[in-house]
Amino acid sequence: MAAGKEIRGKIKSVENTKKITKAMEMVAASKMRKAQERMRSARPYSEKVRNIAANLGKANPEYTHAFMKTNDVKAAGVIVVSTDKGLCGGLNTNVLRMVTQKLRELQGAGTSVQTVAIGNKGLGFLNRVGAQVVSHVTQLGDTPHLERLIGPVKVLLDQYAAGKLSAVYISYTKFINTMRQNR
């Protein structure tokens, strides 16, 4: 009789685990929908800001901003935007594959590379491949604040403005839907 009781206990345990898993799935789906909505509502604003900045650069031909000048040095910077946690499909894989290609290309041309990591997965990757990480920020959460991003990214931008870098590349994905992101 003990075997029957054990089996019923196991069945009950699996059913409870199933309920907990379903609740966690519903919470994750809700968070995903909210994040997607925030992203979709911010995208037109960011595209408009990008267009305005591009047009302002052309408005006054006598003035050239430090970011619009070309520097003839054999050094470049790469900003890697990734997530802090895994379980997000090919999002990190695609970004890190693109970074690997860019690092090989730059190093093949004899260019030294400095990197900035935004997100824990990107930081771990850059450390594993032996890239020179000059700054990083992790644990930004679902709603990152600009104040936490400015410092790490500014390191490379200041070096470019000072003429120490010839280019600064940013590697990120553009969200299309949960199954597809563009690099």
Backbone as a printed PyTorch tensor [residue, N CA C, xyz], in Angstrom:
tensor([[[  0.8090,  -1.2090,   0.0000],
         [  0.0000,   0.0000,   0.0000],
         [  0.8490,   1.2690,   0.0000]],

        [[  2.0510,   1.2090,   0.5190],
         [  2.9080,   2.3860,   0.5740],
         [  3.2620,   2.8770,  -0.8220]],

        [[  3.3920,   1.9590,  -1.7710],
         [  3.7440,   2.3490,  -3.1340],
         [  2.6470,   3.2180,  -3.7410]],

        [[  1.3900,   2.8850,  -3.5190],
         [  0.2730,   3.6830,  -4.0360],
         [  0.2530,   5.0730,  -3.4330]],

        [[  0.5340,   5.1430,  -2.1380],
         [  0.5520,   6.4240,  -1.4540],
         [  1.7020,   7.2860,  -1.9630]],

        [[  2.8670,   6.6730,  -2.2130],
         [  4.0170,   7.4040,  -2.7530],
         [  3.7160,   7.9430,  -4.1470]],

        [[  3.0620,   7.1150,  -4.9620],
         [  2.7250,   7.5350,  -6.3200],
         [  1.7580,   8.7180,  -6.2890]],

        [[  0.7270,   8.6380,  -5.4020],
         [ -0.2110,   9.7590,  -5.2860],
         [  0.5090,  11.0190,  -4.8230]],

        [[  1.4590,  10.8660,  -3.9100],
         [  2.2460,  12.0110,  -3.4400],
         [  3.0720,  12.6260,  -4.5670]],

        [[  3.6930,  11.7700,  -5.3860],
         [  4.4800,  12.2570,  -6.5230],
         [  3.5910,  12.9950,  -7.5230]],

        [[  2.4170,  12.4310,  -7.8060],
         [  1.4840,  13.0590,  -8.7430],
         [  1.0740,  14.4340,  -8.2240]],

        [[  0.7730,  14.5150,  -6.9330],
         [  0.3690,  15.7780,  -6.3180],
         [  1.5130,  16.7920,  -6.4100]],

        [[  2.7320,  16.3370,  -6.1770],
         [  3.9000,  17.2090,  -6.2540],
         [  4.0890,  17.7550,  -7.6680]],

        [[  3.9580,  16.8900,  -8.6640],
         [  4.0970,  17.3240, -10.0620],
         [  2.9940,  18.3090, -10.4250]],

        [[  1.7750,  18.0680,  -9.9590],
         [  0.6780,  18.9910, -10.2410],
         [  0.9420,  20.3600,  -9.6130]],

        [[  1.4620,  20.3840,  -8.3840],
         [  1.7920,  21.6570,  -7.7290],
         [  2.9010,  22.3930,  -8.4900]],

        [[  3.9070,  21.6460,  -8.9330],
         [  4.9840,  22.2550,  -9.7130],
         [  4.4330,  22.8270, -11.0160]],

        [[  3.4970,  22.1220, -11.6260],
         [  2.8820,  22.5750, -12.8640],
         [  2.1290,  23.8940, -12.6350]],

        [[  1.4260,  24.0140, -11.5160],
         [  0.6960,  25.2400, -11.2000],
         [  1.6590,  26.4140, -11.0010]],

        [[  2.7400,  26.1680, -10.2770],
         [  3.7330,  27.2160, -10.0350],
         [  4.3730,  27.6610, -11.3460]],

        [[  4.7320,  26.6900, -12.1900],
         [  5.3380,  27.0000, -13.4790],
         [  4.3890,  27.8170, -14.3440]],

        [[  3.1210,  27.4830, -14.3530],
         [  2.1220,  28.2150, -15.1320],
         [  2.0080,  29.6480, -14.6290]],

        [[  2.0160,  29.8380, -13.3130],
         [  1.9400,  31.1880, -12.7460],
         [  3.1740,  32.0020, -13.1380]],

        [[  4.3620,  31.3840, -13.0700],
         [  5.5860,  32.0760, -13.4530],
         [  5.5610,  32.4540, -14.9370]],

        [[  5.0260,  31.5660, -15.7610],
         [  4.9170,  31.8310, -17.2040],
         [  4.0000,  33.0200, -17.4600]],

        [[  2.8980,  33.0980, -16.7310],
         [  1.9660,  34.2070, -16.9070],
         [  2.5950,  35.5330, -16.4820]],

        [[  3.3560,  35.5320, -15.3990],
         [  4.0440,  36.7450, -14.9450],
         [  5.0760,  37.1780, -15.9850]],

        [[  5.8420,  36.2350, -16.5010],
         [  6.8630,  36.5490, -17.5120],
         [  6.2150,  37.1030, -18.7800]],

        [[  5.0950,  36.5160, -19.1990],
         [  4.4000,  37.0010, -20.3940],
         [  3.8900,  38.4230, -20.1820]],

        [[  3.3990,  38.7120, -19.0010],
         [  2.9250,  40.0580, -18.6870],
         [  4.0690,  41.0660, -18.7300]],

        [[  5.2080,  40.7020, -18.1370],
         [  6.3760,  41.5840, -18.1650],
         [  6.8570,  41.8160, -19.5960]],

        [[  6.8210,  40.7660, -20.4000],
         [  7.2530,  40.8700, -21.7970],
         [  6.3460,  41.8210, -22.5650]],

        [[  5.0350,  41.7130, -22.3740],
         [  4.0970,  42.5990, -23.0640],
         [  4.3440,  44.0550, -22.6680]],

        [[  4.5640,  44.3040, -21.3820],
         [  4.8160,  45.6700, -20.9180],
         [  6.1060,  46.2240, -21.5100]],

        [[  7.1580,  45.4130, -21.5370],
         [  8.4360,  45.8500, -22.1110],
         [  8.2930,  46.1320, -23.6010]],

        [[  7.5590,  45.2780, -24.3140],
         [  7.3380,  45.4940, -25.7450],
         [  6.5770,  46.7880, -25.9860]],

        [[  5.5940,  47.0600, -25.1690],
         [  4.8120,  48.2870, -25.3350],
         [  5.6700,  49.5250, -25.0790]],

        [[  6.5150,  49.4840, -24.0380],
         [  7.4120,  50.6110, -23.7680],
         [  8.3590,  50.8290, -24.9460]],

        [[  8.8880,  49.7280, -25.4960],
         [  9.8110,  49.8120, -26.6120],
         [  9.1080,  50.3830, -27.8380]],

        [[  7.9190,  49.8990, -28.1420],
         [  7.1820,  50.3840, -29.3200],
         [  6.8090,  51.8600, -29.1870]],

        [[  6.4720,  52.2930, -27.9880],
         [  6.1010,  53.7000, -27.8070],
         [  7.3170,  54.6160, -27.8530]],

        [[  8.5050,  54.1260, -27.5060],
         [  9.7110,  54.9560, -27.5120],
         [ 10.3800,  54.9950, -28.8840]],

        [[ 10.1470,  54.0000, -29.7270],
         [ 10.8380,  53.9190, -31.0220],
         [ 10.5910,  55.1390, -31.9160]],

        [[  9.3480,  55.6330, -32.1040],
         [  9.1670,  56.8160, -32.9620],
         [  9.9110,  58.0380, -32.4250]],

        [[  9.9270,  58.2010, -31.1220],
         [ 10.6350,  59.3220, -30.5040],
         [ 12.1300,  59.2430, -30.8030]],

        [[ 12.7280,  58.0690, -30.6080],
         [ 14.1690,  57.9390, -30.8230],
         [ 14.5290,  58.1230, -32.2940]],

        [[ 13.6670,  57.6430, -33.2100],
         [ 13.9370,  57.8370, -34.6360],
         [ 13.8410,  59.3060, -35.0120]],

        [[ 12.8960,  60.0200, -34.4400],
         [ 12.7600,  61.4540, -34.7120],
         [ 13.9710,  62.2210, -34.1740]],

        [[ 14.4280,  61.8820, -32.9810],
         [ 15.6130,  62.5320, -32.4110],
         [ 16.8270,  62.2790, -33.3020]],

        [[ 16.9690,  61.0490, -33.7960],
         [ 18.0820,  60.7110, -34.6780],
         [ 18.0330,  61.5420, -35.9630]],

        [[ 16.8400,  61.6940, -36.5530],
         [ 16.6900,  62.4910, -37.7770],
         [ 16.9930,  63.9660, -37.5340]],

        [[ 16.5130,  64.4940, -36.4220],
         [ 16.7680,  65.8960, -36.0970],
         [ 18.2570,  66.1380, -35.9030]],

        [[ 18.9250,  65.2390, -35.1730],
         [ 20.3670,  65.3900, -34.9500],
         [ 21.1350,  65.3380, -36.2670]],

        [[ 20.7400,  64.4590, -37.1830],
         [ 21.4080,  64.3600, -38.4850],
         [ 21.2090,  65.6440, -39.2870]],

        [[ 20.0050,  66.2060, -39.2590],
         [ 19.7390,  67.4440, -39.9870],
         [ 20.4390,  68.6400, -39.3670]],

        [[ 20.5420,  68.6770, -38.0470],
         [ 21.2560,  69.7720, -37.3840],
         [ 22.7370,  69.7570, -37.7470]],

        [[ 23.2940,  68.5630, -37.9340],
         [ 24.6990,  68.4590, -38.3260],
         [ 24.9630,  69.0640, -39.6820]],

        [[ 23.9650,  69.0460, -40.5520],
         [ 24.1050,  69.6020, -41.8990],
         [ 23.7340,  71.0850, -41.9530]],

        [[ 23.0910,  71.6150, -40.9270],
         [ 22.5600,  72.9710, -40.9460],
         [ 23.6440,  74.0430, -40.9610]],

        [[ 24.7390,  73.8280, -40.2690],
         [ 25.7900,  74.8320, -40.1730],
         [ 27.0970,  74.2230, -40.6740]],

        [[ 27.4300,  74.3990, -41.9520],
         [ 28.6120,  73.7440, -42.5050],
         [ 29.9390,  74.2680, -41.9560]],

        [[ 29.9520,  75.4770, -41.3640],
         [ 31.2020,  76.0160, -40.8200],
         [ 31.6210,  75.3090, -39.5380]],

        [[ 30.6500,  74.8350, -38.7850],
         [ 30.9350,  74.1800, -37.5060],
         [ 30.9860,  72.6670, -37.6940]],

        [[ 32.0320,  72.0500, -37.1740],
         [ 32.1490,  70.5960, -37.2170],
         [ 32.3210,  70.0860, -35.7870]],

        [[ 31.3770,  69.2840, -35.3560],
         [ 31.4350,  68.7170, -34.0090],
         [ 32.5880,  67.7170, -33.9210]],

        [[ 33.1070,  67.5230, -32.7330],
         [ 34.2400,  66.6010, -32.5320],
         [ 33.9100,  65.1810, -32.9650]],

        [[ 32.6330,  64.7980, -32.8930],
         [ 32.2370,  63.4460, -33.3000],
         [ 32.1370,  63.2980, -34.8130]],

        [[ 32.1460,  64.4020, -35.5360],
         [ 32.0500,  64.3570, -36.9970],
         [ 33.4220,  64.4120, -37.6790]],

        [[ 34.4730,  64.6000, -36.9100],
         [ 35.8280,  64.6460, -37.4620],
         [ 36.3730,  63.2260, -37.5920]],

        [[ 37.2610,  63.0460, -38.5550],
         [ 37.9010,  61.7430, -38.7110],
         [ 39.2630,  61.7670, -38.0400]],

        [[ 39.5860,  60.6770, -37.3720],
         [ 40.8600,  60.5370, -36.6790],
         [ 41.6730,  59.4470, -37.3580]],

        [[ 42.9180,  59.7280, -37.6210],
         [ 43.7950,  58.7570, -38.2830],
         [ 44.6760,  58.0530, -37.2530]],

        [[ 44.0700,  57.2000, -36.4640],
         [ 44.8100,  56.3910, -35.4930],
         [ 44.4090,  54.9390, -35.6810]],

        [[ 45.2340,  54.0380, -35.2230],
         [ 44.9560,  52.5970, -35.3590],
         [ 44.3340,  52.0610, -34.0700]],

        [[ 43.2180,  52.6650, -33.6660],
         [ 42.5010,  52.2200, -32.4720],
         [ 41.0210,  52.4590, -32.6900]],

        [[ 40.2070,  51.5650, -32.1710],
         [ 38.7490,  51.6820, -32.3040],
         [ 38.0920,  51.2410, -31.0050]],

        [[ 36.8530,  51.6360, -30.8530],
         [ 36.0720,  51.2410, -29.6870],
         [ 34.8360,  50.4820, -30.1180]],

        [[ 34.4010,  49.5420, -29.2860],
         [ 33.1960,  48.7580, -29.5560],
         [ 32.3380,  48.7620, -28.2880]],

        [[ 31.0770,  49.1630, -28.4450],
         [ 30.1170,  49.1250, -27.3520],
         [ 29.2110,  47.9230, -27.5910]],

        [[ 29.1420,  47.0120, -26.6270],
         [ 28.3580,  45.7900, -26.7600],
         [ 27.1460,  45.8790, -25.8380]],

        [[ 25.9530,  45.8320, -26.4260],
         [ 24.7150,  45.8910, -25.6520],
         [ 24.1180,  44.4840, -25.6080]],

        [[ 24.0420,  43.9170, -24.4160],
         [ 23.4960,  42.5740, -24.2390],
         [ 22.5730,  42.5760, -23.0240]],

        [[ 22.0810,  41.4000, -22.6790],
         [ 21.2070,  41.2860, -21.5120],
         [ 22.0280,  40.9120, -20.2770]],

        [[ 21.4050,  41.0110, -19.1180],
         [ 22.0650,  40.5980, -17.8820],
         [ 21.8740,  39.1140, -17.6180]],

        [[ 20.7920,  38.5580, -18.1370],
         [ 20.4760,  37.1540, -17.8990],
         [ 20.3260,  36.4360, -19.2280]],

        [[ 20.3200,  35.1290, -19.1850],
         [ 20.1490,  34.3300, -20.3850],
         [ 18.6870,  34.0600, -20.6580]],

        [[ 18.4070,  32.9490, -21.2890],
         [ 17.0540,  32.5110, -21.5980],
         [ 16.2900,  33.5020, -22.4700]],

        [[ 16.9850,  34.1100, -23.4150],
         [ 16.3080,  35.0520, -24.3110],
         [ 16.5880,  34.6960, -25.7640]],

        [[ 16.6600,  33.4090, -26.0340],
         [ 16.8160,  32.9450, -27.4060],
         [ 18.1210,  33.3910, -28.0350]],

        [[ 18.0300,  33.7990, -29.2720],
         [ 19.2250,  34.1700, -30.0180],
         [ 19.6500,  35.6090, -29.8460]],

        [[ 18.9910,  36.3620, -28.9740],
         [ 19.3100,  37.7760, -28.8210],
         [ 20.7810,  37.9990, -28.5040]],

        [[ 21.2740,  37.4100, -27.4350],
         [ 22.6860,  37.5700, -27.0780],
         [ 23.5980,  36.8980, -28.0950]],

        [[ 23.2050,  35.7290, -28.5680],
         [ 24.0270,  34.9900, -29.5220],
         [ 24.2780,  35.8160, -30.7730]],

        [[ 23.2430,  36.4590, -31.3010],
         [ 23.3910,  37.2610, -32.5080],
         [ 24.2950,  38.4660, -32.2800]],

        [[ 24.1210,  39.1440, -31.1600],
         [ 24.9660,  40.3030, -30.8600],
         [ 26.4210,  39.8800, -30.7000]],

        [[ 26.6570,  38.8260, -29.9500],
         [ 28.0260,  38.4030, -29.6820],
         [ 28.6970,  37.8310, -30.9290]],

        [[ 27.9270,  37.2310, -31.8070],
         [ 28.4800,  36.7600, -33.0920],
         [ 28.9320,  37.9570, -33.9250]],

        [[ 28.1300,  39.0140, -33.9480],
         [ 28.4780,  40.2150, -34.6930],
         [ 29.7260,  40.8830, -34.0910]],

        [[ 29.8210,  40.9020, -32.7790],
         [ 30.9890,  41.4810, -32.1120],
         [ 32.2450,  40.6770, -32.4440]],

        [[ 32.1280,  39.3590, -32.4380],
         [ 33.2670,  38.5040, -32.7810],
         [ 33.7680,  38.8180, -34.1820]],

        [[ 32.8710,  38.9520, -35.1290],
         [ 33.2660,  39.2780, -36.5000],
         [ 33.9550,  40.6370, -36.5680]],

        [[ 33.4140,  41.6320, -35.8770],
         [ 33.9950,  42.9740, -35.9060],
         [ 35.3640,  42.9880, -35.2410]],

        [[ 35.5100,  42.2810, -34.1200],
         [ 36.8160,  42.2270, -33.4430],
         [ 37.8590,  41.5750, -34.3430]],

        [[ 37.5080,  40.4900, -35.0140],
         [ 38.4500,  39.8280, -35.9310],
         [ 38.8390,  40.7520, -37.0740]],

        [[ 37.8410,  41.4510, -37.6060],
         [ 38.0960,  42.3730, -38.7140],
         [ 39.0550,  43.4950, -38.2960]],

        [[ 38.7890,  44.0900, -37.1390],
         [ 39.6300,  45.1910, -36.6660],
         [ 41.0350,  44.7190, -36.3120]],

        [[ 41.1210,  43.6050, -35.6000],
         [ 42.4330,  43.0950, -35.2130],
         [ 43.2170,  42.6070, -36.4220]],

        [[ 42.5260,  42.0850, -37.4370],
         [ 43.1810,  41.6750, -38.6770],
         [ 43.7880,  42.8530, -39.4190]],

        [[ 43.1930,  44.0370, -39.2570],
         [ 43.7050,  45.2520, -39.8930],
         [ 44.7730,  45.9280, -39.0350]],

        [[ 45.1270,  45.3060, -37.9150],
         [ 46.1600,  45.8840, -37.0500],
         [ 45.6570,  47.0040, -36.1590]],

        [[ 44.3590,  47.0520, -35.9130],
         [ 43.7570,  48.0890, -35.0810],
         [ 43.5690,  47.5590, -33.6670]],

        [[ 44.0100,  48.3340, -32.6870],
         [ 43.7630,  47.9390, -31.2990],
         [ 42.3120,  48.2810, -30.9580]],

        [[ 41.7180,  47.4710, -30.0950],
         [ 40.2870,  47.6190, -29.7980],
         [ 40.0750,  47.7560, -28.2990]],

        [[ 39.2650,  48.7490, -27.9310],
         [ 38.8140,  48.9130, -26.5520],
         [ 37.3090,  48.6940, -26.5490]],

        [[ 36.7940,  48.0590, -25.5130],
         [ 35.3730,  47.7310, -25.4880],
         [ 34.6820,  48.2460, -24.2360]],

        [[ 33.3820,  48.4440, -24.3730],
         [ 32.5020,  48.7800, -23.2570],
         [ 31.3600,  47.7690, -23.2850]],

        [[ 31.0630,  47.1730, -22.1500],
         [ 29.9990,  46.1740, -22.0620],
         [ 28.8070,  46.7490, -21.3180]],

        [[ 27.6470,  46.6490, -21.9490],
         [ 26.3900,  46.9910, -21.2960],
         [ 25.6230,  45.6840, -21.1750]],

        [[ 25.5350,  45.1680, -19.9690],
         [ 24.8860,  43.8800, -19.7400],
         [ 25.8960,  42.8250, -19.3220]],

        [[ 25.4610,  41.9380, -18.4680],
         [ 26.3280,  40.9200, -17.8810],
         [ 26.8230,  39.8950, -18.8960]],

        [[ 25.9580,  39.5010, -19.8380],
         [ 26.3490,  38.4930, -20.8310],
         [ 27.4480,  39.0230, -21.7440]],

        [[ 27.3540,  40.2740, -22.1420],
         [ 28.3890,  40.8810, -22.9790],
         [ 29.6930,  41.0200, -22.2300]],

        [[ 29.6310,  41.3940, -20.9480],
         [ 30.8410,  41.5240, -20.1400],
         [ 31.5440,  40.1830, -20.0060]],

        [[ 30.7870,  39.1400, -19.7000],
         [ 31.3800,  37.8070, -19.5870],
         [ 32.0190,  37.3600, -20.8920]],

        [[ 31.3520,  37.6160, -22.0030],
         [ 31.8810,  37.2460, -23.3170],
         [ 33.1880,  37.9800, -23.6100]],

        [[ 33.1980,  39.2930, -23.4010],
         [ 34.4070,  40.0800, -23.6930],
         [ 35.5700,  39.6330, -22.8240]],

        [[ 35.3070,  39.2980, -21.5810],
         [ 36.3700,  38.7910, -20.7070],
         [ 36.8870,  37.4380, -21.1920]],

        [[ 35.9850,  36.5670, -21.6570],
         [ 36.3980,  35.2530, -22.1560],
         [ 37.2610,  35.3400, -23.3980]],

        [[ 36.9470,  36.2710, -24.3130],
         [ 37.7280,  36.3750, -25.5490],
         [ 38.9810,  37.2230, -25.3620]],

        [[ 39.1730,  37.7810, -24.1920],
         [ 40.3840,  38.5370, -23.8980],
         [ 40.3770,  39.9560, -24.4350]],

        [[ 39.2010,  40.5160, -24.6870],
         [ 39.1170,  41.8980, -25.1740],
         [ 39.4280,  42.8640, -24.0300]],

        [[ 39.9250,  44.0300, -24.3950],
         [ 40.2380,  45.0500, -23.3930],
         [ 38.9410,  45.7910, -23.0360]],

        [[ 38.4020,  45.5150, -21.8540],
         [ 37.1670,  46.1480, -21.3860],
         [ 37.5540,  47.3670, -20.5590]],

        [[ 37.2410,  48.5610, -21.0850],
         [ 37.6140,  49.7870, -20.3780],
         [ 36.5240,  50.2560, -19.4210]],

        [[ 35.2970,  49.7770, -19.6360],
         [ 34.1980,  50.1630, -18.7660],
         [ 33.0290,  49.2080, -18.9790]],

        [[ 32.1690,  49.1090, -17.9930],
         [ 30.9930,  48.2610, -18.1300],
         [ 29.9050,  48.6970, -17.1550]],

        [[ 28.6850,  48.2970, -17.4650],
         [ 27.5570,  48.5100, -16.5730],
         [ 26.6610,  47.2790, -16.6790]],

        [[ 26.2260,  46.7730, -15.5310],
         [ 25.3650,  45.5940, -15.4930],
         [ 24.1980,  45.8630, -14.5470]],

        [[ 23.2780,  44.9180, -14.5060],
         [ 22.1150,  44.9710, -13.6150],
         [ 21.2930,  46.2470, -13.8190]],

        [[ 20.9720,  46.5480, -15.0800],
         [ 20.1660,  47.7290, -15.3870],
         [ 18.6810,  47.4900, -15.1640]],

        [[ 18.2480,  46.2480, -15.1930],
         [ 16.8470,  45.9320, -14.9520],
         [ 15.9770,  46.1600, -16.1730]],

        [[ 14.6740,  46.1320, -15.9410],
         [ 13.7090,  46.2740, -17.0380],
         [ 13.5930,  47.7020, -17.5470]],

        [[ 13.8780,  48.6650, -16.7050],
         [ 13.7830,  50.0700, -17.1090],
         [ 15.1170,  50.7650, -16.8310]],

        [[ 16.0680,  50.6590, -17.7670],
         [ 17.3760,  51.2770, -17.5410],
         [ 17.2830,  52.8030, -17.5330]],

        [[ 18.1150,  53.4220, -16.7160],
         [ 18.1420,  54.8660, -16.6140],
         [ 19.3870,  55.4090, -17.3140]],

        [[ 19.2200,  56.5020, -18.0080],
         [ 20.2830,  57.1000, -18.7960],
         [ 21.5000,  57.4560, -17.9410]],

        [[ 21.2650,  57.8580, -16.6960],
         [ 22.3690,  58.2520, -15.8180],
         [ 23.3830,  57.1230, -15.6270]],

        [[ 22.8930,  55.8760, -15.5910],
         [ 23.7920,  54.7360, -15.3910],
         [ 24.5310,  54.3690, -16.6650]],

        [[ 23.9990,  54.7400, -17.8300],
         [ 24.6280,  54.4020, -19.1040],
         [ 25.6600,  55.4270, -19.5570]],

        [[ 25.4680,  56.6760, -19.1900],
         [ 26.3210,  57.7520, -19.6920],
         [ 27.7840,  57.5430, -19.3220]],

        [[ 28.0740,  57.2370, -18.0720],
         [ 29.4640,  57.0960, -17.6170],
         [ 30.2720,  56.0850, -18.4120]],

        [[ 29.8170,  54.8280, -18.5060],
         [ 30.5930,  53.8290, -19.2410],
         [ 30.7660,  54.1570, -20.7250]],

        [[ 29.7270,  54.6460, -21.3710],
         [ 29.8180,  54.9480, -22.8000],
         [ 30.6840,  56.1840, -23.0390]],

        [[ 30.6290,  57.1300, -22.1250],
         [ 31.3810,  58.3790, -22.2580],
         [ 32.8890,  58.1420, -22.3120]],

        [[ 33.3500,  57.0580, -21.7370],
         [ 34.7790,  56.7360, -21.7690],
         [ 35.2580,  56.6560, -23.2190]],

        [[ 34.5460,  55.9150, -24.0510],
         [ 34.9440,  55.7870, -25.4580],
         [ 34.6800,  57.0710, -26.2400]],

        [[ 33.5720,  57.7390, -25.9610],
         [ 33.2620,  58.9680, -26.6860],
         [ 34.2870,  60.0600, -26.4070]],

        [[ 34.7370,  60.1590, -25.1640],
         [ 35.7750,  61.1360, -24.8230],
         [ 37.0870,  60.8180, -25.5380]],

        [[ 37.4150,  59.5360, -25.6280],
         [ 38.6410,  59.1570, -26.3280],
         [ 38.5380,  59.4720, -27.8150]],

        [[ 37.3560,  59.2920, -28.4060],
         [ 37.1740,  59.6330, -29.8160],
         [ 37.3100,  61.1440, -30.0100]],

        [[ 36.6800,  61.9240, -29.1470],
         [ 36.7390,  63.3830, -29.2540],
         [ 38.1730,  63.8830, -29.0770]],

        [[ 38.9730,  63.1690, -28.2800],
         [ 40.3720,  63.5520, -28.0600],
         [ 41.2860,  63.0770, -29.1920]],

        [[ 40.7350,  62.3250, -30.1500],
         [ 41.5300,  61.8570, -31.2860],
         [ 42.2840,  60.5680, -31.0270]],

        [[ 41.9430,  59.8450, -29.9650],
         [ 42.6460,  58.6040, -29.6330],
         [ 42.0160,  57.3720, -30.2780]],

        [[ 40.7860,  57.5170, -30.8080],
         [ 40.1020,  56.4130, -31.4900],
         [ 39.6830,  56.8800, -32.8830]],

        [[ 39.7530,  55.9610, -33.8480],
         [ 39.3300,  56.3040, -35.2030],
         [ 37.8480,  56.0580, -35.4150]],

        [[ 37.2430,  55.1950, -34.6200],
         [ 35.8210,  54.8900, -34.7580],
         [ 35.2980,  54.2740, -33.4660]],

        [[ 34.0020,  54.4320, -33.2440],
         [ 33.3180,  53.7680, -32.1330],
         [ 32.1150,  53.0490, -32.7370]],

        [[ 32.0660,  51.7360, -32.5620],
         [ 30.9870,  50.9090, -33.0850],
         [ 30.0840,  50.4900, -31.9380]],

        [[ 28.7830,  50.4000, -32.2210],
         [ 27.8450,  49.9190, -31.2140],
         [ 27.1510,  48.6770, -31.7740]],

        [[ 27.1040,  47.6360, -30.9520],
         [ 26.5230,  46.3650, -31.3620],
         [ 25.2920,  46.0890, -30.5030]],

        [[ 24.1370,  46.0150, -31.1550],
         [ 22.8780,  45.7920, -30.4520],
         [ 21.9050,  45.1100, -31.4070]],

        [[ 20.7570,  44.7070, -30.9120],
         [ 19.7290,  44.1390, -31.7780],
         [ 18.5140,  45.0440, -31.7820]],

        [[ 17.8150,  45.0510, -32.8990],
         [ 16.5660,  45.7950, -33.0180],
         [ 15.4300,  44.7840, -32.8960]],

        [[ 14.6090,  44.9440, -31.8900],
         [ 13.5240,  44.0140, -31.6090],
         [ 12.4430,  44.1370, -32.6790]],

        [[ 12.0710,  43.0160, -33.2770],
         [ 10.9570,  42.9740, -34.2230],
         [  9.7940,  42.2350, -33.5820]],

        [[ 10.0460,  41.0200, -33.1250],
         [  9.0680,  40.2780, -32.3300],
         [  9.8400,  39.2860, -31.4680]],

        [[  9.1390,  38.4820, -30.6860],
         [  9.8310,  37.6000, -29.7410],
         [ 10.6800,  36.5500, -30.4380]],

        [[ 10.3890,  36.2610, -31.6910],
         [ 11.1630,  35.2440, -32.4120],
         [ 12.2320,  35.8520, -33.3200]],

        [[ 12.2110,  37.1580, -33.5360],
         [ 13.1270,  37.7400, -34.5100],
         [ 13.6280,  39.0970, -34.0400]],

        [[ 14.9470,  39.2660, -34.1200],
         [ 15.5890,  40.5510, -33.8450],
         [ 16.6160,  40.7760, -34.9540]],

        [[ 16.7300,  42.0080, -35.4290],
         [ 17.7360,  42.3390, -36.4370],
         [ 18.9900,  42.8420, -35.7630]],

        [[ 20.1580,  42.5120, -36.3740],
         [ 21.4220,  43.0090, -35.8290],
         [ 21.7500,  44.3300, -36.4670]]])
